[in-house]
Amino acid sequence: MATNNAYDRFIQVEWQNKSVLLIDELKTTDRLQTVTQALQRALHHFHKIEIYLKDAEEHFNGKALGELTYDECAALQICTREIDRESICMLLNRALCSEDEKAPRIWLPFLRILYSAAQKLPDFKGQCWRIGKADILNQIEKEKYVTWSGISFCSKDRNFIINKCTNQGVVIFAIHSIHGKDISKYSANENQKEILLMPGTRLEVTNIDRDPKNGKLIFVSLQERGTEQSKIAASNQLKSESQFECKHSEPIYKWSRFQMIDYETKEMKPIYQNPMSPNLTLDAAINSIPKKIQHLDTLLQQVNQFHDDNSEEMNAVKIYTMEWGKESLCKLLNEALKSDHQDKIKHWLPYLHLFRAGIQRIPLFKGECWRGKNTNIGSNFKNGQTIIWQGISSCSKSVDLILKCCVGESGTLVKINAINGKDLSNFTLDSITEEVILMPGTTLIVKRMGKYLNRNNIIFVELDEIAVKTHEEVAQSASKPQVSSNSDRSSPSTSNSTHDANKSSVSTKSNEEHTKNGSASKSKYTNDRNVTDIRSGHHCTLVDRLTDVDCENKVIKPIENYQKRDSVTLEEALDPARNIVANLDENIRKAKLRANKSSRSILNIDESAAIYLYTMQVNETSFSRILNQALRSDDQRIVKEYWLKYLQLLWQALKKLPSVRGHVFQCATAKINEKYPKEQMITWWGITSCTQTPDEIVGSFLGKKLTLLNIKIINGKDISEYSCKSYETEIILLPGTRLRVKDLSKNFNLNIYEIDLEEIDDAILLFNTMRNLKTQRVSKDVSLDKIWLECRFKDQEGRTIIKPNECEDHLVDPRGNIDEHILKRVKGSMFGLVVGDALGAHVEFRPHSYLVANPVTDLQGGGTWGLEKGQFTDDGSMALCLANSLVARRDFVPYDQLVRYKWWFRHGYMSSTGNCFDIGESTRKAICQFEDRQKMFAEKNRIPLEELDFLSDAKLLEDFNIYCSSEGAAGNGVLMRLAPVPLFFYRNPQLAIKYSGISGKITHGDKKAGDACRYYGALIVAIMNNIDKDQLLSEEYYLSKLKNWFKDSPLDVEIENVAKGSFKRKNGYDDGIRGKGYVVQALEAALWAFWITDSFEKGALEAVNLGDDTDTTATIYGQLAGAYYGYDKIPSEWIQCIYAKRFIECICKWIAYEGSQLHSDN
């Protein structure tokens, strides 16, 4: 099948350096997708993909080869297969070389399979060849380094390259490879002797010559210098050979600082320091250290030889990273920092002054970094354990470096999710280390432990850094003069600590107290009360808020119009509350006076004052308590009557502030464990104030019954700058925050109870839905209390969808009565649909002959899509999209249905895998047409794009053309998703039939498609009204009853032939019954399976074993048969395996409940 263009992959098109995918992005601890799954996201970019998959299956007979799995073999073969110009290899490299960083994302699953395969293959060391386009010759310079960002195919056969490819270019690359991969036996053509170079291969031009025989050919010699891994390996080998000691004129520096890992939490006193002398030199600072540092003179000379900034402060940082000899500066300093004898540190204070000043000038690092040790220290860590690293902790952004240089074959790898690191990558002699440091006092939580990927000899520990104060921050605050507690506001001081990114600073004592007590700032959970905590009236309000814990976990309906934007003053917002808040005018005046003083804020005066007022004490009661009492009330009319406008103003302020992630704390002055069962889902309806420094509240209440709540948050808002005491840390969580109880324990040392909570990514934030932004044209549907119906993501970037089985914590059943007989039929139809889909998914597209030889007899996984047993395909996903729309809108709104189909297509909404796959061509085109129309509609009606998916204004919906089908579309995709419509409207047959037709026509415009839906919908309605099977399928019943339902618009002749019994063929396939994609054939096949059998199980298996579009035939069958036989007649062992079973059960209850509320019209 290959054409004359079958060698394009050997041609280098571009020369310039471009950013490449990080190796860490190609690694994954999750199970790799199948090659079919991995390529589905690229399906709408490349429509010959099925040919490639089929060729690969035939090439390897569906089996593994050598050390590689079948999917790894197939991925390599697919890359080497070129059919016409638009090959997969070309499209993949186009994405990898694109300036658009997002372009490679759709290929990541496939790239991960390729990477996994490459890791298993031995390195090829030797000569290989590749061709270059003529127009890149002038870009190549001798001695120039280049990184090839695409996947590069070379050949060991020089003659092959010259003979087959030189018509495409005049530059021949002779590459000396050290990390290539010989993929000859996996290639589509073994004779091409292919070598694969992975993205990020770095090369050096070593020579350029003309061919003496053919002057038109230019030979460019390239030496592979490796990717990051190879550089690390070479460097590691050099260090190993030298045993980390200098045996040459130039020092070889060690990396042992990356292995200095603490696993215990010591209670250390803070380090207090005098101001740094302006004339302090690095020589003087180091010479004050009594213990001699090896090779000090050489180090001081070397430190000036790299990086432009040779200030004393920056040299102090650089020399820390220069490990040479057994007694290095780094080693001795950390020994002092970690020592129980704090007098050891005093000699280091001058150097620490310089070091900290240098660190202040280095960029903040937030993200993953790594440490490691070549021994097993895993037993020293426990899940949930808190660790404080007292030393300066060196980490690397490169996991490969740590694995090779620190961990080895059987050590411990430590991953740190840092939030306050400092990125030293550009300030060290060895930039390859990609060094990040964490400062003394860094606090971490052990997140998880286990084995690292498939390397069972390596222990893996993951730590989360907690955003709490370091000792240095405490020291800085304690050593500065403090503003009197009578002052309205304290100007926040500039911290010299490495954690400047934390805007917060700890509450401190006055100068008088500091003088009296010396360096009396208490360490964590001190038994001595902080006097300021007790005596400062304003601080009492913070403690009051920090102990205002919601223990009720009530089910309260969210407040509508919470996010409505009205320009109101604080006075106008609180006018309804004048009678319930004492001295309100005076407190508003104070709040606005303070806000006016900080007019440089990103908030306007009213917004700033709204936050400030929340933190104020109002007579004997805090304002926050009054507000929260209303928010937590069962009677939400109180909120709407008195507080709604204030909440809207407060929201306008808070949405301008960045979100805060990390660990925060609250404290209850009682034992509340019984109200927080482990794994329980909790909803907090009030505004919840938290702190990042738990000792502020724990120290105030020790000796009393106390419960400390440790909360891992993702959507906090830091209001410290706008509170009564702006130097005190205050993070708030908003109404509707959802949390999961992770653990309950007791701290016997302090005699307090502790509860660990984790905010759920999809927290029910009242302001986090677009449903109420515009009261006239944006939906105000009742799905506000059904967050599980919405399109939600696990990350802020919107890359990872929350799947149906991950919504179970939010599911809410209807409160009203449901007819059990109707519910049994609804569940039978919906589960019949997904069971049929799952039953046929693994043999989809298999011909009838294959099913005759290998008949399906039970539910199973694998096969065509590599799904788990019970997972469904596009049929089930689209049916759930349709059902969700009906329940959310309590009506038939085709626009909303199309929106949800679009969510599925673009984001994997309601998919069992989290990705859209197996989409039909007509459906895909219709959704793309819908998107185009949305954009034009938005421009015409001046609707913001972010509001487009939530329209509910009747006039706008009427004006939008919902019929997005391409001409003549008559595929079976219309029938596979149909069931929710007739189930929902069964009490009104005429409406059910009308809407069934429209539901199909919006994506499949052919009359046959719409009429097939109308007819099949009528059959389901009849069953819901207890019609017998034999009667239902008789020609007499159609002519006497059903045909009357179509009198205003008669059925297409082909559909009417089916209604009259064309499907009644005893020999099935031999008599012409086919499970094909054409809607008429699919309708016949499903009805034949229903007619010929007497149980759900038998009919489903008959439908699948017809072959071809197996899942859809069985899906269509399952809707009708499931409604007829009922839920309890579907094999229970099949139902138990169905993906997102609890979700589907819940949506069935809502369909039955809402459908029963509609007026009957028989």
Secondary structure, DSSP 4 states (H G I P E B T S, - for coil): ---TTTTGGGEE---S------HHHH--SSPPPPHHHHTGGGTTT-TTHHHHHHHHHHHHTT--BTTB-HHHHHHHHHHT---SSS-HHHHHHHHHT-S-TTGGGGGHHHHHHHHHHHHHSPEEEEEEEEEE-GGGGGG--TT-EEEE-S-EEEES-HHHHHHHHGGG-SEEEEEEEEEEEE-GGGSS-GGG-EEEE-TTEEEEEEEEEE-SS-TT-EEEEEEE---HHHHHHHHHHHHHHTTTS--SSS---B-GGGG---------PPP--PPPPTT--HHHHHHT-SSPPTTHHHHHHHGGGSSS---HHHHHHHHHT-B-SSS-HHHHHHHHHH-S-GGGGGGGHHHHHHHHHHHTTSPEEEEEEEEEESS--GGG--TT-EEEE-S-EEEES-HHHHIIIIITTS-EEEEEEEEEEEE-GGGSS-GGG-EEEE-TTEEEEEEEEEEETTEEEEEEEEEEEE----HHHHHHHHTS----TTSS--PPPPP-STTTT---------HHHHHHHSS----TT-SSPPHHHHH-HHHHHHHHHHT---------PPPTTTT------HHHHTGGGTTTSTTHHHHHHHHHHHHHHTTTSSS-HHHHHHHHHHT-EETTEEHHHHHHHHHT-S-THHIIIIIHHHHHHHHHHHTTSPEEEEEEEEEESS--GGGS-TT-EEEE-S-EEEBS-THHHHHHHTTS--EEEEEEEEEEEE-GGGSSSTTS--EEE-TTEEEEEEEEEEETTTTEEEEEEEE-TT---TTS-GGGSSTTTB---GGGG-GGGS--BSSTTS-SBPPGGG-GGG----SS---HHHHHHHHHHHHHHHHHHHHHHTTTT--HHHHHHS---S---BTTTTBPTT---HHHHHHHHHHHHHHHHTS--HHHHHHHHHHHHHH-TT-SSSS--S--HHHHHHHHHHHHHHHHHHHHHT--GGGGGGB--HHHHHHS----PPTT--BTHHHHT-THHHHHSTTSHHHHHHHHHHHHHTT--SHHHHHHHHHHHHHHHHHHTT--HHHHTSHHHHHHTGGGGGTTSPPPHHHHHHHTTTT--TTGGGGT----SBHHHHHHHHHHHHHH-SSHHHHHHHHHTT-SSHHHHHHHHHHHHHHHH-GGGS-HHHHHHSTTHHHHHHHHHHHHHHHHHSPP--
